[in-house]
């Protein structure tokens, strides 16, 4: 059973290249993203990342090769209590993996140099936090958005990117700061 409140996103790194996958995340609009998906019930973020990498692009990784570099908290401004996050995404980088990325139905992987990342064809909130991660920072991201109930598409209202000193401490205690 899928846990729709928790997800993962993993970016494979090969020297100065990043692997992105082209997928139809938005209605009829192709979007580039890392390899991502929801966690299953009782599944750790690490195990979800390993499963998603294999399911989506047939890549094998070990849990010790996943580098936790960020936590993204989404808040839907239409919820009764906006302090309740609607989705938490754990972000990983992975520099060691086995296999060659392969396409699967609806997922088409491609390597980009860091200078050629197609930010304009990614989710609106991605550029500020991905640039920080690729420069070596860890991040905690707070995203305030409104979800269109007709289309299910989220419109980002505000993105707050923080570079915590102790990412694991923040994620363990789920500390959230809203301005």
N, C-alpha and C positions, 0 to 999 in steps of 0.2 A: 504494500500500500504506500502511495506517495504522500509525503509530508509537504504540502503546498506553502508552508511558512519558512522552509529552509531549502537552500540550494547551494550549488558550488559552481565555480567557473575556474578553469585551469588554462593557463597559457604555456605552451611548450616553447622553450627558448633554445636556439642553436646559434651560438656566438652572437652576432648582431641581428639575428632574425627571430621573428615571432610567428607562430602558427595561428592563423585565424580560420574559422570555418564560416562559409557562406550558408546561411539558412533563411528560411522564410518565417522569421519571428513575428513580424508585423503583417497584417493582412495585405497580401500581394506586394509587399515591399521586402526585397532581399536585404538582409542585414549581416554584416561581419561581426563576429564575436569569438571569444575563446570557446573552449569545449565546456558546455554547461548543461546543467539539469537539476532537477529536484532530488533531494535525498529521499530514500525509502525510510519507512518507520524503523526505528532502532538502528539506523545506519549512521556511522560517523561521517563527518564531512570528507575525511581522507578516503574512506571506503567508497563513498559516492563518487568522488573524483576518479578513482581507479576504475570503477564500473563504467562511468560515462566515457572515459577515454577509450576504453575497449569497445563499448557499444557503438559509439559514434565514428571513430576513426581507426579502430583495430590496433591501438597502441597499448603496449604493456608497460606499466610502471610499478615500482615498489613504493610502499608507503613512506619509507625513509627518503625517497627522492622528491617528495612533494614539499615545497617550501611555502608555508603559510605567510602571505604577505599583506592580507587585508581582510576586513570585514565591511560589508556594505549593508546598511539598514535602510529599508524603504518604509516610508510612512505615507499612507493615503490620507490626504487632507479631507476627504469626504467621510471618513470614519467618525463615529461618535466621540471616541477618545483618541485624538491624534498622537498621544504619547505611546500608543500601542503600535508597534511595528507590524507591517503587513507581510514583510519578507526580509529574511536575513540571508545574505550570500557570503560564503567563505571563498576568498580568492587565493589561488595557488599559482606559483611558478614551478615549472619542472624542467630541469636541464639534462636529466638522464632518463632515457626511455629506450625501449627496444621495439623495432619494427619501423616500417615506413607508413606514414599517415595515408589512409585510403578513404575514398568516398564511400558513404553508405546512403541509403535513400534519404534525400532531403538535406544531407550534410556534405559540403564540398570543401575540404581543407586546402589551404594555400599558404606558403611562406611569404612573409613581407619583411623587408629590412625595417629597422626602427624608424628610419626617415620616411618610409613610404606607407606607414599605417593609414588605412582609409578611414580616419576618424569621422568624416562627413557621412559615411555609410554605416556607422555604428550607432548604438543607442546614444541619445543626447547627453547623457551624464558621464560617458566613458572617458573622454579625453583627459579631464583634469586628474582623475585618480590613476589611470593607466600610465600617464607620463611620469607621475611620481614613483609608481612601482618600478617602472623600467629604469629610473635613475637611481634605484637602490633603496628607496624609502619603503617603510611599511605604512599602511593607511587604515584609518577608520573613516568611513564615508557615511554621511547622513543625507538622505535624499527625500525631499518632500515633493509629492506629486499628486495629481488628480487623475483618477482612472475614469475614462469615458465608459459609462455603463453599456452603451450601444456597441462599441467596437472592442472594448477591453484594452485599448491602447492607453498607456500612461503618458501624461504630459508633465514633464518635469518643471517644478516651480522654483526649486532651490537645491543647490548641491553644496555641501560643506565637507571639505576634505581635511582631515587632521592626520598628522604624523605622530603617532603615540610612541612613547619610549618603551612601553611594555605592552605590545599587542596582545600577548597571551593573557596578561592580567585583565585587560579590558574585556576580552572575549569570554574569559572564564566567569567574570562577574556581570557581564552584559551591561556595562556602564554606558549610558546614552546621555548625550548632552545636546539639548536643543536650544538654539538661540532665538 
